[in-house]
């Protein structure tokens, strides 16, 4: 027998030597939900182990994470005033902007701060843009998104991440940042964000569920793969620095397709329901949490993601699963 592939699986030493996919702590981004008030650390029932933090308690958790090696975070704002025009999204002293200032004041360049740019948590109707006649208006939304991104950049954000899925928003944000001398603020686009049922727990966490209708007229149809590649290519031409696929677990084929069709770094978002399903099954004793989590992480990397946004990040690093 000339071919015995099992020789390269004989023991852990040789398996590690020939492993095709590697993970590094530098690949991981940890998401946070930041809210108003002081001394707030509010557990999110739908996401075991995840909390809403006020800026002061967030600071303590960020410090804890830094000691583990968590030096990249993604911020979502919760609890702002909601309005039809989403004006609180771009307020100079929004929850997110003030949190960015506080984090940067305390940790400076030790922490890389990314902010989510979307209007769903800031509108009375819960949609990601300006709503007229029960339809989200694309072009009027772009200016608000650009102003929101600029407010975050002025507060000190290192990167902004538009998740709204409006056409042309990457170009609108890039131009707004450059015109205001923030050409070094990076942009990670949720390039292929699908209209998915995997966001359920997040909508509780961020208080961002649409009050009427759904988001299928702007988020992507999960039946479409070629369209996903087209979206990523458009965002690359408009000035994105990173393109993201969201969700991750059910979309490994999309991660692979995007990886093959762009020269940019590719991120994936291991979203709330993917996280909660693992946590719940592990609590009930149905699965081995560590093994499942790490199998998922390697699947994301194997598919082509060089950056992984995951609520599991703290566990992975704190419990030395990697």
ZADO-1210 file (C-alpha; in nm, 4 decimals, padded with zeros to 6 digits):
<atoms>
<atom x="00.0000" y="00.0000" z="00.0000" code="UNK" pos="1"/>
<atom x="00.1675" y="00.3214" z="-00.1194" code="UNK" pos="2"/>
<atom x="-00.0736" y="00.5712" z="00.0355" code="UNK" pos="3"/>
<atom x="-00.1281" y="00.5689" z="00.4106" code="UNK" pos="4"/>
<atom x="-00.2623" y="00.9133" z="00.5088" code="UNK" pos="5"/>
<atom x="-00.3082" y="00.7874" z="00.8657" code="UNK" pos="6"/>
<atom x="00.0692" y="00.8148" z="00.9154" code="UNK" pos="7"/>
<atom x="00.0152" y="01.1927" z="00.9422" code="UNK" pos="8"/>
<atom x="-00.2579" y="01.1425" z="01.2039" code="UNK" pos="9"/>
<atom x="-00.0694" y="00.8958" z="01.4235" code="UNK" pos="10"/>
<atom x="-00.0173" y="01.1212" z="01.7281" code="UNK" pos="11"/>
<atom x="-00.0789" y="01.4774" z="01.8433" code="UNK" pos="12"/>
<atom x="00.2718" y="01.5973" z="01.7573" code="UNK" pos="13"/>
<atom x="00.2530" y="01.5026" z="01.3907" code="UNK" pos="14"/>
<atom x="-00.1092" y="01.6205" z="01.3690" code="UNK" pos="15"/>
<atom x="-00.0042" y="01.9648" z="01.4916" code="UNK" pos="16"/>
<atom x="00.2856" y="01.9716" z="01.2485" code="UNK" pos="17"/>
<atom x="00.0717" y="01.9107" z="00.9400" code="UNK" pos="18"/>
<atom x="-00.2439" y="02.0994" z="01.0419" code="UNK" pos="19"/>
<atom x="-00.3629" y="02.3051" z="00.7450" code="UNK" pos="20"/>
<atom x="-00.5651" y="02.5603" z="00.9414" code="UNK" pos="21"/>
<atom x="-00.4370" y="02.7633" z="01.2356" code="UNK" pos="22"/>
<atom x="-00.6081" y="02.9987" z="01.4771" code="UNK" pos="23"/>
<atom x="-00.4514" y="03.2941" z="01.6554" code="UNK" pos="24"/>
<atom x="-00.5861" y="03.5245" z="01.9249" code="UNK" pos="25"/>
<atom x="-00.5158" y="03.8089" z="01.6837" code="UNK" pos="26"/>
<atom x="-00.8003" y="03.6861" z="01.4609" code="UNK" pos="27"/>
<atom x="-01.0717" y="03.7480" z="01.7205" code="UNK" pos="28"/>
<atom x="-01.2976" y="04.0483" z="01.7829" code="UNK" pos="29"/>
<atom x="-01.5253" y="04.0603" z="02.0877" code="UNK" pos="30"/>
<atom x="-01.8654" y="04.2379" z="02.0625" code="UNK" pos="31"/>
<atom x="-02.0036" y="04.4538" z="02.3455" code="UNK" pos="32"/>
<atom x="-02.3426" y="04.6117" z="02.4135" code="UNK" pos="33"/>
<atom x="-02.3063" y="04.9508" z="02.5818" code="UNK" pos="34"/>
<atom x="-02.5987" y="05.1312" z="02.7441" code="UNK" pos="35"/>
<atom x="-02.6794" y="05.4405" z="02.9489" code="UNK" pos="36"/>
<atom x="-02.6298" y="05.4798" z="03.3216" code="UNK" pos="37"/>
<atom x="-02.3604" y="05.3940" z="03.5729" code="UNK" pos="38"/>
<atom x="-02.2595" y="05.0683" z="03.7365" code="UNK" pos="39"/>
<atom x="-02.4787" y="04.8767" z="03.4925" code="UNK" pos="40"/>
<atom x="-02.3969" y="04.5150" z="03.4149" code="UNK" pos="41"/>
<atom x="-02.7227" y="04.3689" z="03.2958" code="UNK" pos="42"/>
<atom x="-02.7308" y="04.0030" z="03.1880" code="UNK" pos="43"/>
<atom x="-02.8966" y="03.9364" z="02.8529" code="UNK" pos="44"/>
<atom x="-03.1333" y="03.6456" z="02.9078" code="UNK" pos="45"/>
<atom x="-03.1221" y="03.5266" z="02.5478" code="UNK" pos="46"/>
<atom x="-02.7404" y="03.5253" z="02.5416" code="UNK" pos="47"/>
<atom x="-02.5993" y="03.3414" z="02.8460" code="UNK" pos="48"/>
<atom x="-02.2809" y="03.5039" z="02.9756" code="UNK" pos="49"/>
<atom x="-02.3277" y="03.8242" z="02.7737" code="UNK" pos="50"/>
<atom x="-02.4217" y="04.1561" z="02.9354" code="UNK" pos="51"/>
<atom x="-02.5198" y="04.5110" z="02.8615" code="UNK" pos="52"/>
<atom x="-02.2626" y="04.7428" z="03.0187" code="UNK" pos="53"/>
<atom x="-02.2650" y="05.1096" z="03.1064" code="UNK" pos="54"/>
<atom x="-01.9436" y="05.2813" z="03.0026" code="UNK" pos="55"/>
<atom x="-01.7840" y="05.2612" z="03.3488" code="UNK" pos="56"/>
<atom x="-01.8418" y="04.8877" z="03.3932" code="UNK" pos="57"/>
<atom x="-01.7505" y="04.8298" z="03.0289" code="UNK" pos="58"/>
<atom x="-01.4139" y="04.9827" z="03.1071" code="UNK" pos="59"/>
<atom x="-01.3493" y="04.7202" z="03.3747" code="UNK" pos="60"/>
<atom x="-01.4485" y="04.4352" z="03.1453" code="UNK" pos="61"/>
<atom x="-01.2306" y="04.5692" z="02.8637" code="UNK" pos="62"/>
<atom x="-00.9377" y="04.5811" z="03.1071" code="UNK" pos="63"/>
<atom x="-01.0058" y="04.2212" z="03.2041" code="UNK" pos="64"/>
<atom x="-01.0179" y="04.1241" z="02.8380" code="UNK" pos="65"/>
<atom x="-00.6920" y="04.2982" z="02.7578" code="UNK" pos="66"/>
<atom x="-00.5167" y="04.0805" z="03.0141" code="UNK" pos="67"/>
<atom x="-00.6446" y="03.7774" z="02.8230" code="UNK" pos="68"/>
<atom x="-00.5352" y="03.9166" z="02.4872" code="UNK" pos="69"/>
<atom x="-00.8708" y="04.0595" z="02.3739" code="UNK" pos="70"/>
<atom x="-00.7476" y="04.3799" z="02.2119" code="UNK" pos="71"/>
<atom x="-01.0145" y="04.4313" z="01.9439" code="UNK" pos="72"/>
<atom x="-01.3756" y="04.5106" z="02.0364" code="UNK" pos="73"/>
<atom x="-01.6947" y="04.5933" z="01.8457" code="UNK" pos="74"/>
<atom x="-01.9408" y="04.8300" z="02.0150" code="UNK" pos="75"/>
<atom x="-02.3208" y="04.8382" z="01.9803" code="UNK" pos="76"/>
<atom x="-02.5272" y="05.1119" z="02.1440" code="UNK" pos="77"/>
<atom x="-02.8434" y="05.0268" z="02.3379" code="UNK" pos="78"/>
<atom x="-03.1013" y="05.2538" z="02.4955" code="UNK" pos="79"/>
<atom x="-03.0655" y="05.5767" z="02.2985" code="UNK" pos="80"/>
<atom x="-03.3642" y="05.7974" z="02.2231" code="UNK" pos="81"/>
<atom x="-03.5529" y="05.6524" z="01.9290" code="UNK" pos="82"/>
<atom x="-03.6885" y="05.8745" z="01.6524" code="UNK" pos="83"/>
<atom x="-03.8073" y="05.8382" z="01.2953" code="UNK" pos="84"/>
<atom x="-03.4999" y="06.0246" z="01.1724" code="UNK" pos="85"/>
<atom x="-03.2575" y="05.8385" z="01.4066" code="UNK" pos="86"/>
<atom x="-03.0919" y="06.1679" z="01.5083" code="UNK" pos="87"/>
<atom x="-02.9473" y="06.0187" z="01.8288" code="UNK" pos="88"/>
<atom x="-02.7341" y="05.7833" z="01.6182" code="UNK" pos="89"/>
<atom x="-02.5004" y="06.0663" z="01.5197" code="UNK" pos="90"/>
<atom x="-02.5109" y="06.2748" z="01.8354" code="UNK" pos="91"/>
<atom x="-02.1628" y="06.3827" z="01.9443" code="UNK" pos="92"/>
<atom x="-02.2347" y="06.2392" z="02.2872" code="UNK" pos="93"/>
<atom x="-02.4206" y="05.9243" z="02.1966" code="UNK" pos="94"/>
<atom x="-02.3687" y="05.6204" z="02.4190" code="UNK" pos="95"/>
<atom x="-02.1215" y="05.4730" z="02.1724" code="UNK" pos="96"/>
<atom x="-01.9272" y="05.7949" z="02.1120" code="UNK" pos="97"/>
<atom x="-01.8842" y="05.8597" z="02.4846" code="UNK" pos="98"/>
<atom x="-01.7843" y="05.4976" z="02.5450" code="UNK" pos="99"/>
<atom x="-01.5206" y="05.5209" z="02.2715" code="UNK" pos="100"/>
<atom x="-01.3760" y="05.8362" z="02.4280" code="UNK" pos="101"/>
<atom x="-01.3579" y="05.6741" z="02.7709" code="UNK" pos="102"/>
<atom x="-01.1976" y="05.3556" z="02.6397" code="UNK" pos="103"/>
<atom x="-00.9414" y="05.5461" z="02.4354" code="UNK" pos="104"/>
<atom x="-00.8656" y="05.7797" z="02.7263" code="UNK" pos="105"/>
<atom x="-00.7840" y="05.4815" z="02.9471" code="UNK" pos="106"/>
<atom x="-00.6249" y="05.2358" z="02.7053" code="UNK" pos="107"/>
<atom x="-00.5162" y="05.4471" z="02.4075" code="UNK" pos="108"/>
<atom x="-00.3527" y="05.2312" z="02.1405" code="UNK" pos="109"/>
<atom x="-00.3620" y="04.9136" z="02.3508" code="UNK" pos="110"/>
<atom x="-00.7202" y="04.8576" z="02.2365" code="UNK" pos="111"/>
<atom x="-00.8597" y="04.8683" z="01.8827" code="UNK" pos="112"/>
<atom x="-01.2155" y="05.0004" z="01.8863" code="UNK" pos="113"/>
<atom x="-01.4652" y="04.9207" z="01.6108" code="UNK" pos="114"/>
<atom x="-01.8158" y="05.0659" z="01.6109" code="UNK" pos="115"/>
<atom x="-02.1277" y="04.9286" z="01.4488" code="UNK" pos="116"/>
<atom x="-02.2921" y="05.1800" z="01.2153" code="UNK" pos="117"/>
<atom x="-02.6627" y="05.1104" z="01.1696" code="UNK" pos="118"/>
<atom x="-02.9890" y="05.2839" z="01.2572" code="UNK" pos="119"/>
<atom x="-03.2060" y="04.9947" z="01.3789" code="UNK" pos="120"/>
<atom x="-03.1461" y="05.0648" z="01.7501" code="UNK" pos="121"/>
<atom x="-03.2119" y="05.4374" z="01.6991" code="UNK" pos="122"/>
<atom x="-03.5389" y="05.4377" z="01.5028" code="UNK" pos="123"/>
<atom x="-03.8909" y="05.4136" z="01.6425" code="UNK" pos="124"/>
<atom x="-03.9762" y="05.1497" z="01.3833" code="UNK" pos="125"/>
<atom x="-03.6625" y="04.9388" z="01.4304" code="UNK" pos="126"/>
<atom x="-03.5562" y="04.9393" z="01.0673" code="UNK" pos="127"/>
<atom x="-03.2039" y="05.0147" z="00.9491" code="UNK" pos="128"/>
<atom x="-03.2923" y="05.3274" z="00.7540" code="UNK" pos="129"/>
<atom x="-03.5444" y="05.6034" z="00.6966" code="UNK" pos="130"/>
<atom x="-03.8906" y="05.4536" z="00.6562" code="UNK" pos="131"/>
<atom x="-04.1475" y="05.6054" z="00.4197" code="UNK" pos="132"/>
<atom x="-04.4656" y="05.4330" z="00.3051" code="UNK" pos="133"/>
<atom x="-04.3512" y="05.1146" z="00.4822" code="UNK" pos="134"/>
<atom x="-04.0362" y="05.0982" z="00.2686" code="UNK" pos="135"/>
<atom x="-03.6820" y="05.1756" z="00.3802" code="UNK" pos="136"/>
<atom x="-03.5524" y="05.4611" z="00.1681" code="UNK" pos="137"/>
<atom x="-03.1983" y="05.3960" z="00.0533" code="UNK" pos="138"/>
<atom x="-03.0475" y="05.7312" z="-00.0447" code="UNK" pos="139"/>
<atom x="-03.1870" y="05.9474" z="00.2402" code="UNK" pos="140"/>
<atom x="-03.0397" y="05.6925" z="00.4831" code="UNK" pos="141"/>
<atom x="-02.6854" y="05.7304" z="00.3486" code="UNK" pos="142"/>
<atom x="-02.6287" y="06.0781" z="00.4891" code="UNK" pos="143"/>
<atom x="-02.7356" y="05.9701" z="00.8372" code="UNK" pos="144"/>
<atom x="-02.5102" y="05.6655" z="00.8292" code="UNK" pos="145"/>
<atom x="-02.2182" y="05.8812" z="00.7156" code="UNK" pos="146"/>
<atom x="-02.2787" y="06.1316" z="00.9954" code="UNK" pos="147"/>
<atom x="-02.2973" y="05.8457" z="01.2472" code="UNK" pos="148"/>
<atom x="-01.9660" y="05.7044" z="01.1255" code="UNK" pos="149"/>
<atom x="-01.8072" y="06.0499" z="01.1433" code="UNK" pos="150"/>
<atom x="-01.9284" y="06.0998" z="01.5028" code="UNK" pos="151"/>
<atom x="-01.7666" y="05.7702" z="01.5997" code="UNK" pos="152"/>
<atom x="-01.4423" y="05.8603" z="01.4229" code="UNK" pos="153"/>
<atom x="-01.4322" y="06.1980" z="01.5961" code="UNK" pos="154"/>
<atom x="-01.4727" y="06.0187" z="01.9291" code="UNK" pos="155"/>
<atom x="-01.1670" y="05.8060" z="01.8511" code="UNK" pos="156"/>
<atom x="-01.2963" y="05.4895" z="01.6851" code="UNK" pos="157"/>
<atom x="-01.0251" y="05.3077" z="01.4919" code="UNK" pos="158"/>
<atom x="-01.2707" y="05.1433" z="01.2547" code="UNK" pos="159"/>
<atom x="-01.6372" y="05.1830" z="01.1619" code="UNK" pos="160"/>
<atom x="-01.8513" y="04.8908" z="01.0499" code="UNK" pos="161"/>
<atom x="-02.1712" y="04.9670" z="00.8563" code="UNK" pos="162"/>
<atom x="-02.4225" y="04.6833" z="00.8979" code="UNK" pos="163"/>
<atom x="-02.7304" y="04.8408" z="00.7376" code="UNK" pos="164"/>
<atom x="-02.7031" y="04.6922" z="00.3860" code="UNK" pos="165"/>
<atom x="-02.8016" y="05.0123" z="00.2048" code="UNK" pos="166"/>
<atom x="-02.6638" y="05.0425" z="-00.1474" code="UNK" pos="167"/>
<atom x="-02.3721" y="05.2850" z="-00.1683" code="UNK" pos="168"/>
<atom x="-02.3188" y="05.3264" z="00.2045" code="UNK" pos="169"/>
<atom x="-01.9506" y="05.2283" z="00.1983" code="UNK" pos="170"/>
<atom x="-01.8736" y="05.5037" z="-00.0540" code="UNK" pos="171"/>
<atom x="-02.0857" y="05.7592" z="00.1361" code="UNK" pos="172"/>
<atom x="-01.9089" y="05.6829" z="00.4647" code="UNK" pos="173"/>
<atom x="-01.5632" y="05.6712" z="00.3079" code="UNK" pos="174"/>
<atom x="-01.6141" y="06.0089" z="00.1436" code="UNK" pos="175"/>
<atom x="-01.7519" y="06.1664" z="00.4641" code="UNK" pos="176"/>
<atom x="-01.4556" y="06.0399" z="00.6662" code="UNK" pos="177"/>
<atom x="-01.1995" y="06.1528" z="00.4095" code="UNK" pos="178"/>
<atom x="-01.3557" y="06.4964" z="00.3684" code="UNK" pos="179"/>
<atom x="-01.3205" y="06.5461" z="00.7440" code="UNK" pos="180"/>
<atom x="-00.9569" y="06.4291" z="00.7595" code="UNK" pos="181"/>
<atom x="-01.0300" y="06.0813" z="00.8950" code="UNK" pos="182"/>
<atom x="-00.8708" y="05.9040" z="00.6013" code="UNK" pos="183"/>
<atom x="-00.6913" y="05.6710" z="00.8445" code="UNK" pos="184"/>
<atom x="-01.0141" y="05.5497" z="01.0047" code="UNK" pos="185"/>
<atom x="-01.0668" y="05.2009" z="00.8656" code="UNK" pos="186"/>
<atom x="-01.3938" y="05.0614" z="00.7345" code="UNK" pos="187"/>
<atom x="-01.5183" y="04.7053" z="00.7755" code="UNK" pos="188"/>
<atom x="-01.8269" y="04.6442" z="00.5674" code="UNK" pos="189"/>
<atom x="-02.0972" y="04.3951" z="00.6528" code="UNK" pos="190"/>
<atom x="-02.0766" y="04.3216" z="00.2830" code="UNK" pos="191"/>
<atom x="-02.2955" y="04.0134" z="00.2761" code="UNK" pos="192"/>
<atom x="-02.5434" y="04.0333" z="00.5634" code="UNK" pos="193"/>
<atom x="-02.8309" y="03.7939" z="00.5146" code="UNK" pos="194"/>
<atom x="-03.1922" y="03.8311" z="00.6288" code="UNK" pos="195"/>
<atom x="-03.1451" y="03.5550" z="00.8825" code="UNK" pos="196"/>
<atom x="-03.3339" y="03.3957" z="01.1702" code="UNK" pos="197"/>
<atom x="-02.9986" y="03.3617" z="01.3503" code="UNK" pos="198"/>
<atom x="-03.0213" y="03.7214" z="01.4798" code="UNK" pos="199"/>
<atom x="-03.3047" y="03.6595" z="01.7276" code="UNK" pos="200"/>
<atom x="-03.1111" y="03.6899" z="02.0569" code="UNK" pos="201"/>
<atom x="-02.9219" y="03.9951" z="01.9281" code="UNK" pos="202"/>
<atom x="-03.2458" y="04.1822" z="01.8689" code="UNK" pos="203"/>
<atom x="-03.3317" y="04.1357" z="02.2343" code="UNK" pos="204"/>
<atom x="-02.9816" y="04.2436" z="02.3376" code="UNK" pos="205"/>
<atom x="-02.9830" y="04.5583" z="02.1231" code="UNK" pos="206"/>
<atom x="-03.3558" y="04.6334" z="02.1417" code="UNK" pos="207"/>
<atom x="-03.3564" y="04.6542" z="01.7642" code="UNK" pos="208"/>
<atom x="-03.6326" y="04.4279" z="01.6347" code="UNK" pos="209"/>
<atom x="-03.8408" y="04.5868" z="01.3560" code="UNK" pos="210"/>
<atom x="-04.1811" y="04.6933" z="01.4816" code="UNK" pos="211"/>
<atom x="-04.3484" y="04.6052" z="01.1537" code="UNK" pos="212"/>
<atom x="-04.2480" y="04.3934" z="00.8582" code="UNK" pos="213"/>
<atom x="-03.9029" y="04.2447" z="00.8081" code="UNK" pos="214"/>
<atom x="-03.5653" y="04.3372" z="00.6596" code="UNK" pos="215"/>
<atom x="-03.5779" y="04.1287" z="00.3453" code="UNK" pos="216"/>
<atom x="-03.5933" y="04.4330" z="00.1172" code="UNK" pos="217"/>
<atom x="-03.2401" y="04.5329" z="00.2170" code="UNK" pos="218"/>
<atom x="-03.0667" y="04.2400" z="00.3862" code="UNK" pos="219"/>
<atom x="-02.9696" y="03.9612" z="00.1499" code="UNK" pos="220"/>
<atom x="-03.1782" y="03.6627" z="00.0435" code="UNK" pos="221"/>
<atom x="-03.0135" y="03.3555" z="00.1977" code="UNK" pos="222"/>
<atom x="-03.0793" y="03.1584" z="-00.1213" code="UNK" pos="223"/>
<atom x="-02.8286" y="03.3713" z="-00.3165" code="UNK" pos="224"/>
<atom x="-02.4565" y="03.3031" z="-00.3320" code="UNK" pos="225"/>
<atom x="-02.3519" y="03.4846" z="-00.6504" code="UNK" pos="226"/>
<atom x="-02.5220" y="03.8002" z="-00.5248" code="UNK" pos="227"/>
<atom x="-02.3112" y="03.7773" z="-00.2083" code="UNK" pos="228"/>
<atom x="-01.9929" y="03.7870" z="-00.4140" code="UNK" pos="229"/>
<atom x="-02.1286" y="04.0829" z="-00.6112" code="UNK" pos="230"/>
<atom x="-02.2018" y="04.2732" z="-00.2885" code="UNK" pos="231"/>
<atom x="-01.8492" y="04.2118" z="-00.1596" code="UNK" pos="232"/>
<atom x="-01.6937" y="04.3253" z="-00.4864" code="UNK" pos="233"/>
<atom x="-01.9008" y="04.6445" z="-00.4855" code="UNK" pos="234"/>
<atom x="-01.7913" y="04.7260" z="-00.1313" code="UNK" pos="235"/>
<atom x="-01.4282" y="04.6643" z="-00.2239" code="UNK" pos="236"/>
<atom x="-01.4532" y="04.9124" z="-00.5106" code="UNK" pos="237"/>
<atom x="-01.6240" y="05.1674" z="-00.2819" code="UNK" pos="238"/>
<atom x="-01.3359" y="05.1672" z="-00.0348" code="UNK" pos="239"/>
<atom x="-01.3971" y="04.8963" z="00.2247" code="UNK" pos="240"/>
<atom x="-01.0849" y="04.7746" z="00.4037" code="UNK" pos="241"/>
<atom x="-01.2420" y="04.4483" z="00.5235" code="UNK" pos="242"/>
<atom x="-01.5505" y="04.2639" z="00.3980" code="UNK" pos="243"/>
<atom x="-01.7623" y="04.0561" z="00.6324" code="UNK" pos="244"/>
<atom x="-02.0004" y="03.7625" z="00.5973" code="UNK" pos="245"/>
<atom x="-02.2857" y="03.7464" z="00.8486" code="UNK" pos="246"/>
<atom x="-02.4002" y="03.4981" z="00.9822" code="UNK" pos="247"/>
<atom x="-02.1108" y="03.2537" z="00.9730" code="UNK" pos="248"/>
<atom x="-02.2036" y="02.8965" z="01.0590" code="UNK" pos="249"/>
<atom x="-02.4723" y="02.8386" z="00.7947" code="UNK" pos="250"/>
<atom x="-02.2774" y="03.0441" z="00.5401" code="UNK" pos="251"/>
<atom x="-01.9391" y="02.8732" z="00.5150" code="UNK" pos="252"/>
<atom x="-01.9858" y="02.8441" z="00.1397" code="UNK" pos="253"/>
<atom x="-02.0320" y="03.2212" z="00.1204" code="UNK" pos="254"/>
<atom x="-01.7159" y="03.2830" z="00.3234" code="UNK" pos="255"/>
<atom x="-01.5276" y="03.0610" z="00.0814" code="UNK" pos="256"/>
<atom x="-01.6772" y="03.2278" z="-00.2259" code="UNK" pos="257"/>
<atom x="-01.6019" y="03.5780" z="-00.0991" code="UNK" pos="258"/>
<atom x="-01.2474" y="03.4754" z="-00.0022" code="UNK" pos="259"/>
<atom x="-01.1851" y="03.3541" z="-00.3562" code="UNK" pos="260"/>
<atom x="-01.3168" y="03.6731" z="-00.5139" code="UNK" pos="261"/>
<atom x="-01.1597" y="03.9533" z="-00.3134" code="UNK" pos="262"/>
<atom x="-00.8107" y="04.0662" z="-00.2267" code="UNK" pos="263"/>
<atom x="-00.9349" y="04.2193" z="00.1008" code="UNK" pos="264"/>
<atom x="-00.9264" y="04.0541" z="00.4442" code="UNK" pos="265"/>
<atom x="-01.2454" y="03.8555" z="00.5042" code="UNK" pos="266"/>
<atom x="-01.4255" y="03.8576" z="00.8395" code="UNK" pos="267"/>
<atom x="-01.7185" y="03.6513" z="00.9586" code="UNK" pos="268"/>
<atom x="-01.9658" y="03.7179" z="01.2397" code="UNK" pos="269"/>
<atom x="-02.0431" y="03.4190" z="01.4619" code="UNK" pos="270"/>
<atom x="-02.3837" y="03.5613" z="01.5503" code="UNK" pos="271"/>
<atom x="-02.6079" y="03.5532" z="01.8568" code="UNK" pos="272"/>
<atom x="-02.8203" y="03.2457" z="01.7856" code="UNK" pos="273"/>
<atom x="-02.5135" y="03.0462" z="01.6819" code="UNK" pos="274"/>
<atom x="-02.3675" y="03.1375" z="02.0217" code="UNK" pos="275"/>
<atom x="-02.6854" y="03.0785" z="02.2248" code="UNK" pos="276"/>
<atom x="-02.7566" y="02.7388" z="02.0701" code="UNK" pos="277"/>
<atom x="-02.4127" y="02.6169" z="02.1750" code="UNK" pos="278"/>
<atom x="-02.4419" y="02.7646" z="02.5242" code="UNK" pos="279"/>
<atom x="-02.7888" y="02.6181" z="02.5798" code="UNK" pos="280"/>
<atom x="-02.7015" y="02.2720" z="02.4521" code="UNK" pos="281"/>
<atom x="-02.3850" y="02.2689" z="02.6632" code="UNK" pos="282"/>
<atom x="-02.5762" y="02.3712" z="02.9760" code="UNK" pos="283"/>
<atom x="-02.8169" y="02.0826" z="02.9205" code="UNK" pos="284"/>
<atom x="-02.5254" y="01.8437" z="02.8832" code="UNK" pos="285"/>
<atom x="-02.6007" y="01.7563" z="02.5231" code="UNK" pos="286"/>
<atom x="-02.2632" y="01.8667" z="02.3833" code="UNK" pos="287"/>
<atom x="-01.9047" y="01.9357" z="02.4864" code="UNK" pos="288"/>
<atom x="-01.8927" y="02.3161" z="02.4694" code="UNK" pos="289"/>
<atom x="-01.5185" y="02.3509" z="02.4158" code="UNK" pos="290"/>
<atom x="-01.5052" y="02.0952" z="02.1370" code="UNK" pos="291"/>
<atom x="-01.8076" y="02.2382" z="01.9546" code="UNK" pos="292"/>
<atom x="-01.6877" y="02.5980" z="01.9849" code="UNK" pos="293"/>
<atom x="-01.3415" y="02.5205" z="01.8558" code="UNK" pos="294"/>
<atom x="-01.4731" y="02.3039" z="01.5746" code="UNK" pos="295"/>
<atom x="-01.6854" y="02.6004" z="01.4649" code="UNK" pos="296"/>
<atom x="-01.3924" y="02.8422" z="01.4867" code="UNK" pos="297"/>
<atom x="-01.1719" y="02.6187" z="01.2746" code="UNK" pos="298"/>
<atom x="-01.4561" y="02.5790" z="01.0250" code="UNK" pos="299"/>
<atom x="-01.4747" y="02.9571" z="00.9850" code="UNK" pos="300"/>
<atom x="-01.0998" y="02.9820" z="00.9332" code="UNK" pos="301"/>
<atom x="-01.0901" y="02.6805" z="00.7021" code="UNK" pos="302"/>
<atom x="-01.3613" y="02.8398" z="00.4862" code="UNK" pos="303"/>
<atom x="-01.1430" y="03.1487" z="00.4462" code="UNK" pos="304"/>
<atom x="-01.2165" y="03.3901" z="00.7307" code="UNK" pos="305"/>
<atom x="-00.9057" y="03.5611" z="00.8629" code="UNK" pos="306"/>
<atom x="-01.1063" y="03.7570" z="01.1211" code="UNK" pos="307"/>
<atom x="-01.3713" y="03.6093" z="01.3517" code="UNK" pos="308"/>
<atom x="-01.6204" y="03.8184" z="01.5492" code="UNK" pos="309"/>
<atom x="-01.7521" y="03.5958" z="01.8248" code="UNK" pos="310"/>
<atom x="-01.9201" y="03.6125" z="02.1661" code="UNK" pos="311"/>
<atom x="-01.7130" y="03.3033" z="02.2512" code="UNK" pos="312"/>
<atom x="-01.3891" y="03.5045" z="02.2385" code="UNK" pos="313"/>
<atom x="-01.3549" y="03.5571" z="02.6143" code="UNK" pos="314"/>
<atom x="-01.4157" y="03.1870" z="02.6859" code="UNK" pos="315"/>
<atom x="-01.1682" y="03.0779" z="02.4190" code="UNK" pos="316"/>
<atom x="-00.8882" y="03.2905" z="02.5606" code="UNK" pos="317"/>
<atom x="-00.9705" y="03.2772" z="02.9315" code="UNK" pos="318"/>
<atom x="-01.0150" y="02.8980" z="02.9341" code="UNK" pos="319"/>
<atom x="-00.7177" y="02.8438" z="02.7013" code="UNK" pos="320"/>
<atom x="-00.9219" y="02.6442" z="02.4519" code="UNK" pos="321"/>
<atom x="-00.6957" y="02.7427" z="02.1623" code="UNK" pos="322"/>
</atoms>
